[in-house]
Amino acid sequence: MAPLNKHLVSLRATISTADTPFLSDFIRLSGFDVLSDVLRQLVFQQMERGGLIEQNIVEVLKCLRVLVNDNVRWRGTQELLC
């Protein structure tokens, strides 16, 4: 597993179990925007190559999904994304 993929898996585990204040800080400090930028860059790279980049794209998408799918915590952070 490449370093970026390891970090993304770790981030997903962290945000999956984090409390609402942590998620609020993560979003307020542009964490969602950074994940979106990483995803954009990986998609452009994927057009040129394959393999590990595709795994990284999947991990970024999983992180974003965790941020937007948890209804209880989402209510506390959704206004930060707007």
N, C-alpha and C positions, 0 to 999 in steps of 0.2 A: 504494500500500500504506500503510495507516494505521500510526501509531507502534507500537501494541501488536502488530500483526501482524509488523512488522519485528523487534521484540524477541523474539517467540516463535520466528520463523524462525532468528534468531541463536542463541537458547538451544538450540534443537534441534541446530543444527550443532555447538555447543560440547559438549553432552553426548553427542553421537554419536561424537565423537572424543576425549573426555576420558579420562584414565587413572583407575584405580580410586580412588586417594586423593581426587581432585577430586570424583568421584561420591559417595564416602562423606561428604565434607564438605558437599556440596550437600544430601544427604538429612538428615544430622545437623543442619544449620542450617535445617531445615523447608522445603527447596525442593520436595519432593514435596507437602507439605501446602499450600504456596502455590499450586502448579499446580492442585491439587484445588479450592481455594477460587476461583481464577480461573475454572476450568471451571464450577463451580456458579453463579457470578455471570453468566457468559456465557449459560448455558442459560436462566436466568430472563429475561435481556434478550432472548434469541432468541424467547421466547414472545410478546414484544411487537413485535419488529421482525425484520428479516432482513438479508440481504446480508453486510456485512463482519463482523458478529458471528459468522455461521456459519463464515467463514474462520478467525476466531480460535479457535473451538471446535475445528476440525480441527487447527490448529497445536498447541493444548494437548494434544489427544489424541495427536498424533504425539510430543510431548515425553514424555508419560507412557509411551507404548509403547517408546520408546528406553530409558527407565529400567528397564522390567520385562522386555524381550525379549532383552537381551544376556546370554546364559547365563554367559559367562565372568566378566563384571564383576558380574552379578547375584549370583553366589555371595558376592562380597565385600561386597555392600551390602544384601542382603535382610534380614538381622537388624536393620538400622537402621530398617526400615519397620514392624517388629513392635512 
